[in-house]
Amino acid sequence: MKKNNAERAGGAKIMARLIVLLGSLAYIMVFAVVNGSLGFISAMGVTLFGAIGIAKALGEQIAMSYGLIIGLAVGCGVLRGLLRYAEQYCNHYIAFRLLAVLRDKIFGALRVLCPAKLESKRKGAIIAMITSDIETLEVFYAHTISPICIAAVVSTAVFLFVGFASSWYLALAALVGYFAIGVVLPVISSSLLRSGGVGYRKEFSSFNAYFLDSIKGVKDIVLNNAEKERLAEVDRRSDVLLDYTKKIKRKTATAAGITEIFVSVFIILTLIVGIVLVSAGALSIGKMIIGVVAVFGSFGPVIAISALPGNLTQTFASGDRVLKLLAEKPAVEPVTDGTDMDFHRVETKDLCFSYERDKRVLNEVCMHAEAGEIVGIVGASGCGKSTLLKLLMRFWEKDSGSIEYDGTDVDRINSDSLTDNVAMVSQSTYLFDESIADNLRIAKYDATDEELKEACRKASVHEFIESLPDGYDTKVGALGDNLSAGEKQRIGLARAFLHDGRLILLDEPTSNVDSINEGIILKALKDCRSDKAIILVSHRESTMAIADRVYKIEKGVMTDERRKG
């Protein structure tokens, strides 16, 4: 049976790749492990020196006074506190530094993947990754790496101490216990919990996306009287998450109970071995007490490891999702060693493209546009109009044929130069939760107030903005929800005018405006055409009236429908 893609990476592989991300912070992790190991040994020292005092009272030859033993016990207690603080400080310093680094890496990956690869990803899932998944990884960096290393160091130290100071038989019994509790039980628990953890993170991501969609579309839900159905689906998904949580908690509690039983068994086993050795005359009672007390107090680190799978199942699921995103290859690689352009003409020759094999979207498309003219493209929904514009922006790699700007193939033009010369307005304009002016300056950060107003006049949105209480300083709200679809579309068009690219690609720029505003926008397009080329995609005949040349796409094939003059 084919495994789910989310389950393919094993825990050890994910852990190794997450550790690699430590980079220059590795020395701090080493410092945390040293502090943690010494801190736990210091904690053991409190009871161990008590056992040494008892052994001395029983006649064992120990070259320390009772005062020194008491002083060392007290000193170990104080030192334990200081070392524990240092360990936790180092662990959390690393964790939060790395969380910031990971968020930066994710945003960098999204920047490279967009917009092509992000079209297939739900925004809620990405938000869940940046927030919840990244926060989950804090458990790994702050509470996983260090405890595992500390358990290895402390267990080795106790094994050697008990072997040399007491009996190698006691040391061997302790070693078997460490292996069973710190290795065997975590492996078994991890295998039992893995599917639940992966399922929980996957369902949580899906729920986030669904809930975000519900909030974003709450007006349409209410208008269509779909509240009950939507609420029922939210409840169903919540119940699925709750069911996953219950299963994970039950298995985690079972694993914790089994761990406690194993600890008790190995403590009793160690005590029995000690009693047998004393009865056989192979070990003095004083040394037996020292060895047994040392073993009794040493199970803490391996117990901590045994408890890790309960959290690590979700941590590894989150880590797997983050690492897969960071490793994902973009649909196109940015061009940085090509040539710059100064747009005058764009031409496609025998252009072919398909999103999926054997499902061609564009077939041998030939068209051209020059500065000073408006070119229209019409066709039914899904015929490939928007895809053609994306290919002109090099959002996707063409399958065959050519896209040439002034005779240079688009694949050999520097990406920054391409975006400097070409502006695109998509069907849906995204607005940030900032002021209208800030949203406009996405296209030109140093734009003056007058430049903003001029661009908005061309897009027929200036008077609307001026009518708002705060004008251009008005906040648009999260996801632009304070504005209508038409208003957002016109602000997107104003961005294109402000960008001042020599080629403007417009994907249904008047689909959400009335006929009066459409006429104003079309007049603005005609007025700015003198030194620009405009490629206009629309299903409206009225919009095509301003085009110098109109192409029609049908089943991926383009034909030249009309030429003016």
C-alpha positions as CSV (number, residue, x, y, z in Angstrom):
1,M,0.0,0.0,0.0
2,K,1.3,3.5,-0.9
3,K,2.0,5.5,2.2
4,N,0.6,9.0,2.8
5,N,3.1,11.6,1.7
6,A,3.1,13.1,5.1
7,E,4.2,9.8,6.7
8,R,7.2,9.1,4.4
9,A,9.9,10.8,6.4
10,G,10.9,8.9,9.5
11,G,11.5,10.5,12.9
12,A,15.2,10.0,12.9
13,K,15.6,11.6,9.5
14,I,13.4,14.6,10.5
15,M,15.4,14.9,13.7
16,A,18.7,14.9,11.9
17,R,17.6,17.5,9.4
18,L,16.2,19.8,12.2
19,I,19.5,19.4,14.1
20,V,21.4,20.5,11.0
21,L,19.5,23.8,11.2
22,L,21.3,24.6,14.4
23,G,24.3,25.8,12.4
24,S,26.3,28.3,14.4
25,L,24.1,27.8,17.4
26,A,25.5,24.3,17.9
27,Y,28.1,25.5,20.5
28,I,25.3,26.9,22.7
29,M,23.5,23.5,22.5
30,V,26.7,21.8,23.6
31,F,26.9,24.3,26.5
32,A,23.3,23.4,27.4
33,V,24.1,19.7,27.4
34,V,27.1,20.2,29.6
35,N,25.2,22.3,32.1
36,G,22.3,19.8,32.0
37,S,24.5,16.8,32.6
38,L,26.4,18.4,35.4
39,G,23.2,19.7,36.9
40,F,21.6,16.3,37.0
41,I,24.8,14.7,38.4
42,S,24.7,17.5,41.0
43,A,21.1,16.6,41.8
44,M,22.1,12.9,42.2
45,G,25.0,14.1,44.4
46,V,22.6,15.2,47.1
47,T,21.3,11.7,47.7
48,L,24.6,10.0,46.8
49,F,26.6,11.9,49.4
50,G,23.8,10.9,51.9
51,A,24.4,7.3,50.9
52,I,28.2,7.8,51.3
53,G,27.6,9.1,54.8
54,I,25.5,6.1,55.7
55,A,28.2,3.8,54.2
56,K,30.8,5.5,56.3
57,A,28.6,5.0,59.4
58,L,28.4,1.3,58.5
59,G,32.2,1.0,58.6
60,E,33.1,1.6,55.0
61,Q,36.5,3.1,54.5
62,I,35.7,6.6,53.1
63,A,38.4,9.3,53.2
64,M,35.9,12.2,53.9
65,S,34.7,13.7,57.2
66,Y,31.0,13.9,57.9
67,G,31.2,17.7,57.7
68,L,32.7,17.5,54.2
69,I,30.1,15.0,53.1
70,I,27.3,17.3,54.4
71,G,28.9,20.3,52.8
72,L,29.3,18.6,49.4
73,A,25.6,17.5,49.6
74,V,24.5,21.1,50.2
75,G,26.8,22.4,47.5
76,C,25.4,19.9,45.0
77,G,21.9,21.2,45.7
78,V,22.9,24.8,45.2
79,L,24.9,23.9,42.1
80,R,22.0,22.0,40.7
81,G,19.8,25.1,40.7
82,L,22.4,27.3,39.0
83,L,23.2,24.6,36.3
84,R,19.5,24.0,35.7
85,Y,19.0,27.7,35.1
86,A,21.9,27.8,32.7
87,E,20.7,24.8,30.8
88,Q,17.1,26.1,30.4
89,Y,18.4,29.5,29.4
90,C,20.6,28.0,26.7
91,N,17.8,25.7,25.4
92,H,15.2,28.4,25.1
93,Y,17.7,30.9,23.7
94,I,18.4,28.4,20.9
95,A,14.8,27.6,20.5
96,F,13.5,31.1,20.0
97,R,16.4,32.2,17.9
98,L,15.8,29.2,15.6
99,L,12.1,29.9,15.5
100,A,12.8,33.3,14.2
101,V,15.3,31.9,11.7
102,L,12.8,29.2,10.5
103,R,10.0,31.8,10.0
104,D,12.5,33.9,7.9
105,K,13.4,30.7,5.9
106,I,9.7,30.0,5.4
107,F,8.9,33.5,4.1
108,G,12.0,33.2,1.9
109,A,10.8,29.9,0.5
110,L,7.3,31.3,-0.1
111,R,8.8,34.2,-1.9
112,V,10.7,31.8,-4.2
113,L,7.7,29.5,-4.7
114,C,5.2,32.2,-5.4
115,P,3.0,32.7,-7.2
116,A,3.0,29.5,-9.2
117,K,3.4,26.9,-6.5
118,L,1.3,28.8,-4.0
119,E,-1.8,28.7,-6.2
120,S,-2.4,25.1,-5.1
121,K,-1.8,25.8,-1.4
122,R,-4.5,26.9,0.9
123,K,-3.8,30.1,2.8
124,G,-5.1,28.6,6.1
125,A,-2.6,25.8,5.8
126,I,0.3,28.2,5.3
127,I,-0.8,30.3,8.2
128,A,-1.0,27.1,10.4
129,M,2.6,26.3,9.3
130,I,4.0,29.8,10.1
131,T,2.3,29.9,13.5
132,S,1.3,26.5,15.0
133,D,3.9,24.3,13.3
134,I,6.8,26.6,14.1
135,E,5.7,27.0,17.7
136,T,5.5,23.2,18.0
137,L,9.1,22.9,16.9
138,E,10.0,24.9,20.1
139,V,9.4,21.6,22.0
140,F,12.1,19.9,19.9
141,Y,14.8,22.5,20.3
142,A,14.1,23.4,23.9
143,H,13.0,20.1,25.3
144,T,14.2,17.2,23.1
145,I,17.8,17.5,21.8
146,S,19.3,18.5,25.2
147,P,17.4,15.8,27.3
148,I,18.5,13.0,24.9
149,C,22.2,14.1,25.1
150,I,21.9,14.5,28.9
151,A,20.4,11.0,29.2
152,A,23.3,9.6,27.2
153,V,26.0,11.4,29.3
154,V,24.4,10.8,32.7
155,S,23.7,7.1,32.0
156,T,27.3,6.6,30.9
157,A,28.7,8.4,33.9
158,V,26.5,6.5,36.4
159,F,27.4,3.2,34.7
160,L,31.1,3.9,35.1
161,F,30.8,5.2,38.6
162,V,28.7,2.3,39.8
163,G,31.0,-0.2,38.1
164,F,34.2,1.3,39.6
165,A,32.8,2.4,43.0
166,S,30.4,-0.5,43.7
167,S,29.9,-3.5,41.4
168,W,29.9,-4.0,37.6
169,Y,26.9,-6.4,38.1
170,L,24.9,-3.4,39.5
171,A,26.2,-1.3,36.6
172,L,25.1,-3.9,34.1
173,A,21.6,-4.1,35.6
174,A,21.3,-0.3,35.4
175,L,22.5,-0.3,31.8
176,V,19.8,-2.8,30.8
177,G,17.3,-0.5,32.5
178,Y,18.6,2.6,30.7
179,F,18.4,0.8,27.3
180,A,14.9,-0.6,27.9
181,I,13.4,2.7,29.2
182,G,15.4,5.2,27.1
183,V,15.5,3.3,23.8
184,V,13.1,0.4,23.5
185,L,10.0,2.1,25.1
186,P,10.4,5.4,23.1
187,V,10.7,3.5,19.8
188,I,7.6,1.4,20.6
189,S,5.6,4.5,21.8
190,S,6.7,6.5,18.7
191,S,5.5,3.8,16.3
192,L,2.1,3.7,18.1
193,L,1.7,7.4,18.2
194,R,3.1,8.4,14.8
195,S,-0.1,8.0,12.7
196,G,-2.1,9.9,15.3
197,G,0.4,12.8,15.4
198,V,0.6,13.0,11.6
199,G,-3.2,12.8,11.3
200,Y,-3.7,15.5,14.0
201,R,-1.3,18.0,12.3
202,K,-2.9,17.3,8.9
203,E,-6.4,17.7,10.2
204,F,-5.4,20.8,12.2
205,S,-4.0,22.4,9.1
206,S,-7.1,21.6,7.1
207,F,-9.4,22.9,9.8
208,N,-7.4,26.2,9.9
209,A,-7.8,26.6,6.2
210,Y,-11.6,25.8,6.4
211,F,-12.1,28.1,9.4
212,L,-10.2,31.0,7.7
213,D,-12.4,30.5,4.6
214,S,-15.5,30.6,6.7
215,I,-14.5,33.8,8.4
216,K,-13.5,35.4,5.1
217,G,-16.8,34.4,3.4
218,V,-19.1,35.0,6.4
219,K,-21.1,37.5,4.5
220,D,-21.9,35.1,1.6
221,I,-22.6,32.4,4.2
222,V,-25.2,34.6,5.9
223,L,-26.7,35.9,2.6
224,N,-27.2,32.3,1.4
225,N,-28.6,31.1,4.7
226,A,-25.8,28.5,4.9
227,E,-24.9,29.1,8.6
228,K,-26.3,25.8,9.8
229,E,-24.4,23.7,7.2
230,R,-21.2,25.6,7.8
231,L,-21.5,25.3,11.5
232,A,-22.2,21.6,11.3
233,E,-19.0,21.1,9.2
234,V,-17.0,23.2,11.7
235,D,-18.4,21.0,14.5
236,R,-17.6,17.8,12.6
237,R,-14.0,18.9,12.0
238,S,-13.7,19.9,15.7
239,D,-14.9,16.5,16.7
240,V,-12.3,14.9,14.4
241,L,-9.6,16.9,16.1
242,L,-10.9,16.1,19.5
243,D,-11.0,12.4,18.6
244,Y,-7.3,12.6,17.5
245,T,-6.4,14.4,20.7
246,K,-8.2,11.7,22.9
247,K,-6.4,8.9,21.1
248,I,-3.0,10.6,21.5
249,K,-3.6,11.3,25.1
250,R,-4.8,7.8,25.8
251,K,-1.7,6.3,24.2
252,T,0.6,8.8,25.9
253,A,-0.9,8.0,29.3
254,T,-0.5,4.3,28.6
255,A,3.1,4.8,27.6
256,A,3.8,6.8,30.7
257,G,2.2,4.1,32.9
258,I,4.3,1.4,31.2
259,T,7.4,3.5,31.8
260,E,6.8,3.8,35.5
261,I,6.3,0.1,35.7
262,F,9.6,-0.5,33.9
263,V,11.4,1.9,36.3
264,S,10.0,0.1,39.3
265,V,10.9,-3.3,37.9
266,F,14.5,-2.2,37.2
267,I,14.9,-0.5,40.6
268,I,13.7,-3.7,42.3
269,L,16.0,-5.8,40.0
270,T,19.0,-3.6,41.0
271,L,18.1,-4.0,44.7
272,I,17.8,-7.8,44.3
273,V,21.2,-7.9,42.5
274,G,22.7,-5.9,45.3
275,I,21.2,-8.1,48.0
276,V,22.4,-11.2,46.3
277,L,25.9,-9.8,45.9
278,V,26.0,-8.9,49.6
279,S,24.7,-12.3,50.6
280,A,27.3,-14.0,48.5
281,G,30.0,-11.9,50.1
282,A,31.0,-10.3,46.8
283,L,30.0,-6.8,47.9
284,S,30.0,-4.9,51.2
285,I,26.7,-3.5,52.4
286,G,28.2,0.0,52.3
287,K,29.3,-0.2,48.7
288,M,25.9,-1.8,47.8
289,I,24.1,1.1,49.3
290,I,26.2,3.6,47.3
291,G,25.7,1.7,44.1
292,V,22.0,1.1,44.5
293,V,21.3,4.7,45.6
294,A,23.3,6.0,42.5
295,V,21.2,3.8,40.2
296,F,17.9,4.7,41.9
297,G,18.5,8.4,41.3
298,S,19.7,8.1,37.7
299,F,16.5,7.1,35.9
300,G,15.3,10.7,35.6
301,P,17.0,11.5,32.2
302,V,15.8,8.2,30.5
303,I,12.3,8.7,31.9
304,A,12.3,12.1,30.2
305,I,13.3,10.4,26.9
306,S,10.5,7.9,27.4
307,A,8.0,10.7,27.7
308,L,9.2,12.4,24.5
309,P,7.1,10.5,21.9
310,G,3.9,12.0,23.1
311,N,5.0,15.4,22.0
312,L,7.4,14.3,19.3
313,T,4.7,12.7,17.1
314,Q,3.2,16.1,16.5
315,T,6.6,17.8,16.5
316,F,7.9,15.5,13.8
317,A,4.7,16.0,11.8
318,S,5.2,19.8,12.0
319,G,8.9,19.5,11.3
320,D,8.2,17.3,8.2
321,R,5.7,19.8,6.8
322,V,8.2,22.7,7.4
323,L,11.2,20.9,6.0
324,K,9.2,19.8,2.9
325,L,8.2,23.4,2.2
326,L,11.8,24.5,2.6
327,A,13.0,21.7,0.3
328,E,10.3,22.3,-2.3
329,K,11.6,23.4,-5.7
330,P,10.0,26.5,-7.3
331,A,8.2,26.2,-10.6
332,V,10.8,28.5,-12.1
333,E,14.2,29.6,-10.9
334,P,14.8,33.4,-10.8
335,V,17.1,34.6,-13.5
336,T,20.0,36.6,-12.1
337,D,22.8,36.2,-14.7
338,G,20.8,37.1,-17.8
339,T,20.2,40.4,-19.6
340,D,18.2,43.5,-18.6
341,M,15.4,44.7,-20.9
342,D,13.8,48.0,-21.9
343,F,10.4,46.9,-23.2
344,H,9.2,47.8,-26.7
345,R,7.7,44.6,-28.0
346,V,6.6,41.1,-26.8
347,E,6.0,38.2,-29.1
348,T,5.0,34.5,-28.6
349,K,5.8,31.9,-31.2
350,D,4.2,28.4,-31.2
351,L,3.8,28.7,-27.4
352,C,2.7,25.5,-25.7
353,F,1.9,24.9,-22.0
354,S,0.2,22.3,-19.8
355,Y,-0.2,22.1,-16.0
356,E,-0.6,18.3,-16.3
357,R,0.9,15.9,-18.8
358,D,-1.4,15.2,-21.7
359,K,-3.7,18.1,-20.7
360,R,-2.5,21.0,-22.9
361,V,-3.8,24.4,-21.9
362,L,-2.2,26.4,-24.7
363,N,-1.3,25.0,-28.1
364,E,1.1,26.8,-30.5
365,V,-0.1,30.2,-29.5
366,C,1.2,33.1,-31.6
367,M,0.6,36.7,-30.7
368,H,2.4,40.0,-30.3
369,A,2.0,43.4,-28.6
370,E,4.0,46.6,-29.1
371,A,4.3,49.8,-27.1
372,G,1.5,52.2,-28.0
373,E,-1.2,49.6,-28.6
374,I,-3.9,47.7,-26.7
375,V,-4.3,44.0,-27.4
376,G,-7.4,42.2,-26.3
377,I,-7.7,38.5,-25.5
378,V,-11.2,36.9,-25.3
379,G,-12.3,33.3,-24.7
380,A,-14.5,31.2,-22.5
381,S,-13.7,30.6,-18.8
382,G,-10.8,28.1,-18.4
383,C,-9.6,28.5,-22.0
384,G,-6.1,29.6,-21.0
385,K,-6.3,33.5,-21.1
386,S,-5.0,34.0,-17.5
387,T,-2.4,31.3,-18.0
388,L,-1.0,33.2,-21.0
389,L,-0.5,36.3,-18.9
390,K,1.2,34.2,-16.2
391,L,3.6,32.8,-18.8
392,L,4.4,36.3,-20.0
393,M,5.4,37.1,-16.4
394,R,7.3,33.8,-16.2
395,F,5.3,32.4,-13.3
396,W,5.5,29.0,-15.0
397,E,8.0,27.5,-17.5
398,K,6.7,27.1,-21.0
399,D,6.7,23.6,-22.5
400,S,7.8,24.7,-25.9
401,G,7.8,27.6,-28.3
402,S,9.1,31.0,-27.3
403,I,8.2,34.2,-25.4
404,E,10.5,37.0,-26.6
405,Y,10.8,40.5,-25.3
406,D,12.5,42.7,-28.0
407,G,14.0,39.5,-29.4
408,T,15.3,38.1,-26.1
409,D,13.7,34.9,-24.7
410,V,12.0,35.4,-21.4
411,D,14.1,32.7,-19.8
412,R,17.3,34.8,-20.5
413,I,15.9,38.1,-19.0
414,N,16.8,38.9,-15.4
415,S,13.7,38.4,-13.2
416,D,14.0,41.8,-11.5
417,S,14.2,43.6,-14.9
418,L,11.2,41.6,-16.1
419,T,9.1,42.7,-13.1
420,D,10.3,46.3,-13.5
421,N,9.1,46.5,-17.0
422,V,5.9,44.4,-16.7
423,A,3.0,45.0,-14.3
424,M,0.1,42.6,-13.9
425,V,-3.4,43.1,-12.4
426,S,-5.0,39.8,-11.5
427,Q,-8.7,39.1,-11.1
428,S,-8.5,39.3,-7.3
429,T,-6.4,42.0,-5.7
430,Y,-4.9,41.2,-2.3
431,L,-4.8,44.1,0.2
432,F,-2.8,44.2,3.4
433,D,-4.3,45.3,6.7
434,E,-2.7,48.7,6.3
435,S,-3.8,52.1,5.0
436,I,-4.8,52.5,1.3
437,A,-1.7,54.6,0.8
438,D,0.6,51.8,2.2
439,N,-1.2,49.3,-0.1
440,L,-0.6,51.5,-3.1
441,R,3.1,52.0,-2.3
442,I,3.6,48.2,-2.7
443,A,4.0,49.1,-6.3
444,K,6.4,52.0,-5.6
445,Y,7.7,52.6,-2.1
446,D,8.9,56.1,-2.7
447,A,5.8,57.4,-4.5
448,T,4.7,60.9,-3.6
449,D,1.2,61.7,-2.5
450,E,0.5,63.3,-5.8
451,E,1.7,60.2,-7.7
452,L,-0.7,58.1,-5.6
453,K,-3.6,60.4,-6.4
454,E,-2.8,60.5,-10.1
455,A,-2.7,56.7,-10.3
456,C,-6.0,56.5,-8.5
457,R,-7.6,59.1,-10.8
458,K,-6.6,56.9,-13.7
459,A,-8.1,53.9,-12.0
460,S,-11.3,55.8,-11.2
461,V,-11.0,55.3,-7.5
462,H,-9.6,58.7,-6.3
463,E,-13.0,60.3,-5.6
464,F,-14.1,57.2,-3.6
465,I,-10.9,57.3,-1.5
466,E,-11.3,61.0,-0.9
467,S,-14.8,60.5,0.4
468,L,-13.6,58.2,3.2
469,P,-13.2,59.8,6.6
470,D,-9.4,59.3,6.6
471,G,-8.8,59.5,2.9
472,Y,-5.7,57.7,1.8
473,D,-4.9,56.9,5.4
474,T,-8.0,54.8,5.8
475,K,-7.3,51.2,7.0
476,V,-8.6,48.6,4.5
477,G,-9.1,45.9,7.2
478,A,-7.9,42.3,7.3
479,L,-7.9,40.9,3.8
480,G,-9.4,44.2,2.5
481,D,-12.8,43.3,3.9
482,N,-13.7,47.0,4.4
483,L,-13.8,47.5,0.7
484,S,-16.0,46.0,-2.1
485,A,-14.6,43.7,-4.8
486,G,-14.8,46.5,-7.3
487,E,-13.0,48.9,-5.0
488,K,-10.2,46.4,-4.4
489,Q,-9.9,45.8,-8.1
490,R,-9.6,49.5,-8.9
491,I,-6.9,49.9,-6.2
492,G,-5.1,46.9,-7.9
493,L,-5.3,48.8,-11.2
494,A,-4.0,52.0,-9.5
495,R,-1.0,49.9,-8.4
496,A,-0.3,49.0,-12.0
497,F,-0.4,52.6,-13.0
498,L,1.8,53.6,-10.1
499,H,4.3,50.8,-11.0
500,D,4.6,52.5,-14.4
501,G,5.7,49.4,-16.2
502,R,6.1,49.6,-20.0
503,L,3.8,46.5,-20.4
504,I,0.6,46.2,-18.4
505,L,-1.2,42.9,-18.2
506,L,-4.8,43.2,-17.1
507,D,-6.9,40.1,-16.2
508,E,-10.6,41.0,-16.2
509,P,-9.9,44.6,-14.9
510,T,-13.5,45.7,-15.2
511,S,-15.3,42.6,-14.1
512,N,-16.3,44.1,-10.7
513,V,-17.2,47.6,-11.8
514,D,-20.3,49.2,-13.3
515,S,-20.5,50.5,-16.9
516,I,-19.8,54.1,-15.9
517,N,-16.6,53.2,-14.0
518,E,-15.7,50.8,-16.8
519,G,-15.8,53.6,-19.3
520,I,-13.6,55.8,-17.1
521,I,-11.1,53.0,-16.6
522,L,-11.0,52.3,-20.4
523,K,-10.5,56.0,-21.2
524,A,-7.6,56.0,-18.7
525,L,-6.1,53.0,-20.4
526,K,-6.4,54.7,-23.8
527,D,-4.8,57.9,-22.4
528,C,-1.7,56.0,-21.0
529,R,-1.1,53.8,-24.1
530,S,1.3,56.2,-25.9
531,D,4.5,54.7,-24.5
532,K,3.0,51.4,-23.1
533,A,1.6,48.1,-24.4
534,I,-1.5,46.9,-22.7
535,I,-2.7,43.3,-23.0
536,L,-6.3,43.1,-21.8
537,V,-8.1,39.9,-20.9
538,S,-11.9,40.2,-20.6
539,H,-15.1,38.5,-21.5
540,R,-16.9,41.8,-22.0
541,E,-17.5,43.0,-25.6
542,S,-17.6,46.6,-24.3
543,T,-14.1,46.2,-22.9
544,M,-12.7,44.9,-26.1
545,A,-14.0,48.0,-27.9
546,I,-10.7,49.9,-27.1
547,A,-8.4,47.1,-28.4
548,D,-6.4,47.7,-31.5
549,R,-6.2,43.9,-32.1
550,V,-8.3,41.1,-30.5
551,Y,-7.2,37.5,-30.2
552,K,-9.6,34.7,-29.3
553,I,-8.5,31.5,-27.4
554,E,-10.6,28.4,-27.9
555,K,-9.5,25.0,-26.6
556,G,-6.0,26.3,-26.2
557,V,-5.7,27.6,-29.8
558,M,-5.4,31.3,-30.5
559,T,-6.8,33.1,-33.5
560,D,-6.6,36.8,-34.6
561,E,-10.2,37.9,-34.5
562,R,-10.1,41.6,-35.5
563,R,-7.7,44.3,-36.6
564,K,-8.6,48.0,-36.5
565,G,-8.2,50.2,-39.5
